[in-house]
Amino acid sequence: MKEYKVRIRETLEMIVTVEADNAAQAREIVERNWKDSEYVLDAAHFTGVTFTVPSRNDRER
């Protein structure tokens, strides 16, 4: 039998609302707040999972 690596990718998602002058600034604010642990995603924010076998090119990296 051969061995295969299978990637498991879980997705967590949260939508937050912030006040900003534009979309770029809103993203910067949210990214900074996330880095400062103001938003913590956990199992309650689970939105899906995928299972994939990486292609030959991915395995060689």
MARDONU-335330 format. One record per residue: residue number from 1; x, y, z of N, C-alpha, C, O in turn. Coordinates in steps of 0.05 Angstrom, whole numbers. Each point is the difference from the previous one (the first is absolute). Layout:
BEGIN
{doza = NUM	nx = X	ny = Y	nz = Z	cax = X	cay = Y	caz = Z	cx = X	cy = Y	cz = Z	ox = X	oy = Y	oz = Z}
...
END
This chain:
BEGIN
{doza = 1	nx = 17	ny = -24	nz = 0	cax = -17	cay = 24	caz = 0	cx = 17	cy = 25	cz = 0	ox = 22	oy = 0	oz = 11}
{doza = 2	nx = -32	ny = 21	nz = -23	cax = 15	cay = 26	caz = -1	cx = -11	cy = 18	cz = 23	ox = -22	oy = -4	oz = 9}
{doza = 3	nx = 39	ny = 23	nz = -2	cax = -9	cay = 20	caz = 20	cx = -8	cy = 25	cz = -15	ox = 12	oy = 7	oz = -20}
{doza = 4	nx = -33	ny = 6	nz = 30	cax = -9	cay = 25	caz = -12	cx = -4	cy = 21	cz = 21	ox = -9	oy = -6	oz = 23}
{doza = 5	nx = 17	ny = 30	nz = -29	cax = -5	cay = 23	caz = 18	cx = -27	cy = 12	cz = -8	ox = -5	oy = 5	oz = -24}
{doza = 6	nx = -12	ny = 0	nz = 43	cax = -26	cay = 12	caz = -5	cx = -2	cy = 25	cz = 17	ox = 4	oy = -1	oz = 24}
{doza = 7	nx = -9	ny = 23	nz = -37	cax = -3	cay = 26	caz = 14	cx = -28	cy = 3	cz = 11	ox = -20	oy = -4	oz = -15}
{doza = 8	nx = 18	ny = 11	nz = 40	cax = -26	cay = 6	caz = 13	cx = 1	cy = 30	cz = 5	ox = 17	oy = 10	oz = 14}
{doza = 9	nx = -37	ny = 4	nz = -26	cax = -1	cay = 29	caz = 4	cx = -27	cy = 7	cz = 12	ox = -21	oy = -4	oz = -13}
{doza = 10	nx = 21	ny = 15	nz = 37	cax = -25	cay = 9	caz = 13	cx = -2	cy = 30	cz = -4	ox = 20	oy = 15	oz = 1}
{doza = 11	nx = -44	ny = -5	nz = -4	cax = -5	cay = 28	caz = -4	cx = -16	cy = 11	cz = 23	ox = -21	oy = -11	oz = 6}
{doza = 12	nx = 31	ny = 33	nz = 5	cax = -15	cay = 15	caz = 21	cx = -6	cy = 27	cz = -12	ox = 17	oy = 11	oz = -14}
{doza = 13	nx = -40	ny = 0	nz = 21	cax = -7	cay = 26	caz = -12	cx = -16	cy = 17	cz = 20	ox = -17	oy = -10	oz = 15}
{doza = 14	nx = 23	ny = 35	nz = -14	cax = -14	cay = 20	caz = 16	cx = -2	cy = 26	cz = -16	ox = 19	oy = 8	oz = -13}
{doza = 15	nx = -42	ny = 4	nz = 15	cax = -3	cay = 26	caz = -13	cx = -3	cy = 21	cz = 22	ox = -16	oy = -3	oz = 18}
{doza = 16	nx = 33	ny = 24	nz = -19	cax = -1	cay = 21	caz = 19	cx = -6	cy = 27	cz = -14	ox = 5	oy = 2	oz = -24}
{doza = 17	nx = -16	ny = 16	nz = 39	cax = -6	cay = 27	caz = -11	cx = 18	cy = 20	cz = 13	ox = 2	oy = 1	oz = 25}
{doza = 18	nx = 10	ny = 16	nz = -41	cax = 17	cay = 22	caz = 10	cx = -6	cy = 25	cz = -15	ox = -10	oy = -1	oz = -23}
{doza = 19	nx = 16	ny = 23	nz = 35	cax = -3	cay = 26	caz = -14	cx = 27	cy = 8	cz = -11	ox = 20	oy = -1	oz = 14}
{doza = 20	nx = -20	ny = 9	nz = -40	cax = 25	cay = 8	caz = -13	cx = -7	cy = 19	cz = -23	ox = -23	oy = 2	oz = -8}
{doza = 21	nx = 44	ny = 11	nz = -2	cax = -4	cay = 18	caz = -23	cx = -3	cy = -14	cz = -26	ox = -12	oy = 10	oz = -19}
{doza = 22	nx = 23	ny = -35	nz = 17	cax = -1	cay = -15	caz = -25	cx = 4	cy = -30	cz = 6	ox = 7	oy = -7	oz = 23}
{doza = 23	nx = -10	ny = -10	nz = -43	cax = 2	cay = -29	caz = 4	cx = 29	cy = -8	cz = 8	ox = 3	oy = -17	oz = 17}
{doza = 24	nx = 17	ny = 30	nz = -28	cax = 27	cay = -6	caz = 6	cx = 6	cy = 5	cz = 30	ox = 13	oy = -16	oz = 14}
{doza = 25	nx = -23	ny = 39	nz = -5	cax = 4	cay = 7	caz = 28	cx = -15	cy = -20	cz = 18	ox = 10	oy = -7	oz = 21}
{doza = 26	nx = -34	ny = 0	nz = -29	cax = -16	cay = -19	caz = 16	cx = 15	cy = -26	cz = 3	ox = 2	oy = -12	oz = 21}
{doza = 27	nx = 10	ny = 2	nz = -43	cax = 15	cay = -24	caz = 1	cx = 24	cy = 2	cz = 19	ox = 6	oy = -18	oz = 16}
{doza = 28	nx = 8	ny = 41	nz = -18	cax = 23	cay = 5	caz = 18	cx = -8	cy = -1	cz = 29	ox = 14	oy = -11	oz = 17}
{doza = 29	nx = -36	ny = 24	nz = -11	cax = -10	cay = 1	caz = 28	cx = -7	cy = -29	cz = 10	ox = 8	oy = -7	oz = 22}
{doza = 30	nx = -22	ny = -8	nz = -39	cax = -7	cay = -27	caz = 8	cx = 24	cy = -18	cz = 3	ox = 2	oy = -16	oz = 18}
{doza = 31	nx = 17	ny = 19	nz = -37	cax = 24	cay = -16	caz = 2	cx = 16	cy = 6	cz = 25	ox = 9	oy = -18	oz = 14}
{doza = 32	nx = -7	ny = 44	nz = -7	cax = 14	cay = 8	caz = 24	cx = -14	cy = -11	cz = 25	ox = 12	oy = -10	oz = 18}
{doza = 33	nx = -39	ny = 13	nz = -18	cax = -16	cay = -10	caz = 23	cx = 3	cy = -30	cz = 3	ox = 2	oy = -11	oz = 22}
{doza = 34	nx = -1	ny = -4	nz = -45	cax = 3	cay = -29	caz = 1	cx = 27	cy = -7	cz = 12	ox = 3	oy = -18	oz = 16}
{doza = 35	nx = 18	ny = 32	nz = -25	cax = 27	cay = -5	caz = 10	cx = 2	cy = 6	cz = 30	ox = 16	oy = -12	oz = 14}
{doza = 36	nx = -32	ny = 31	nz = -5	cax = -1	cay = 7	caz = 28	cx = -19	cy = -18	cz = 16	ox = -6	oy = 6	oz = 23}
{doza = 37	nx = -4	ny = -27	nz = -36	cax = -18	cay = -20	caz = 13	cx = -27	cy = 11	cz = 8	ox = -12	oy = -11	oz = 18}
{doza = 38	nx = 3	ny = 32	nz = -31	cax = -27	cay = 10	caz = 5	cx = -21	cy = -18	cz = -11	ox = -23	oy = 0	oz = 9}
{doza = 39	nx = 30	ny = -15	nz = -30	cax = -18	cay = -20	caz = -12	cx = 13	cy = -27	cz = 2	ox = 22	oy = -4	oz = -9}
{doza = 40	nx = -36	ny = -15	nz = 22	cax = 10	cay = -27	caz = 3	cx = -20	cy = -19	cz = -13	ox = -22	oy = -2	oz = 10}
{doza = 41	nx = 31	ny = -11	nz = -31	cax = -18	cay = -19	caz = -13	cx = 4	cy = -27	cz = 12	ox = 23	oy = -9	oz = 5}
{doza = 42	nx = -45	ny = -5	nz = -1	cax = 1	cay = -26	caz = 12	cx = -20	cy = -19	cz = -14	ox = -10	oy = 7	oz = -22}
{doza = 43	nx = 4	ny = -29	nz = 33	cax = -18	cay = -20	caz = -12	cx = -27	cy = 12	cz = -8	ox = -13	oy = -10	oz = -18}
{doza = 44	nx = 4	ny = 30	nz = 33	cax = -26	cay = 12	caz = -6	cx = 0	cy = 15	cz = -27	ox = -21	oy = 5	oz = -12}
{doza = 45	nx = 45	ny = 1	nz = 1	cax = 3	cay = 14	caz = -25	cx = 7	cy = -18	cz = -23	ox = 7	oy = 9	oz = -22}
{doza = 46	nx = -9	ny = -35	nz = 26	cax = 7	cay = -20	caz = -20	cx = -20	cy = 2	cz = -23	ox = -24	oy = 0	oz = 4}
{doza = 47	nx = 35	ny = 1	nz = -29	cax = -17	cay = 2	caz = -23	cx = 4	cy = -22	cz = -20	ox = -15	oy = -3	oz = -20}
{doza = 48	nx = 36	ny = -14	nz = 24	cax = 3	cay = -22	caz = -19	cx = 28	cy = -13	cz = 2	ox = 17	oy = 9	oz = 14}
{doza = 49	nx = -15	ny = -31	nz = -29	cax = 25	cay = -15	caz = 0	cx = 4	cy = -12	cz = -28	ox = -20	oy = -7	oz = -13}
{doza = 50	nx = 45	ny = 6	nz = 4	cax = 6	cay = -13	caz = -26	cx = 22	cy = -20	cz = 5	ox = 17	oy = 4	oz = 17}
{doza = 51	nx = -17	ny = -25	nz = -33	cax = 21	cay = -20	caz = 0	cx = 11	cy = -2	cz = -28	ox = -15	oy = -5	oz = -19}
{doza = 52	nx = 41	ny = 9	nz = 16	cax = 12	cay = -2	caz = -27	cx = 27	cy = -15	cz = 2	ox = 14	oy = 1	oz = 20}
{doza = 53	nx = -9	ny = -15	nz = -42	cax = 26	cay = -13	caz = -3	cx = 17	cy = 19	cz = -17	ox = -7	oy = 5	oz = -23}
{doza = 54	nx = 28	ny = 6	nz = 35	cax = 16	cay = 20	caz = -15	cx = 10	cy = -12	cz = -27	ox = 6	oy = -24	oz = -2}
{doza = 55	nx = -4	ny = 41	nz = -18	cax = 11	cay = -9	caz = -26	cx = 29	cy = -7	cz = 3	ox = 13	oy = 7	oz = 19}
{doza = 56	nx = -3	ny = -20	nz = -39	cax = 29	cay = -8	caz = 0	cx = 18	cy = 24	cz = 4	ox = 20	oy = -2	oz = 15}
{doza = 57	nx = -26	ny = 25	nz = -28	cax = 16	cay = 24	caz = 3	cx = 0	cy = 10	cz = 28	ox = 20	oy = 9	oz = 10}
{doza = 58	nx = -43	ny = -10	nz = 4	cax = -2	cay = 9	caz = 28	cx = 17	cy = -18	cz = 18	ox = 13	oy = 9	oz = 19}
{doza = 59	nx = -13	ny = -35	nz = -24	cax = 15	cay = -19	caz = 16	cx = 30	cy = 4	cz = -2	ox = 15	oy = -7	oz = 18}
{doza = 60	nx = -6	ny = 17	nz = -41	cax = 29	cay = 3	caz = -4	cx = 11	cy = 26	cz = 12	ox = 25	oy = 3	oz = 0}
{doza = 61	nx = -41	ny = 14	nz = 10	cax = 9	cay = 25	caz = 12	cx = 12	cy = -5	cz = 28	ox = 9	oy = 19	oz = 12}
END
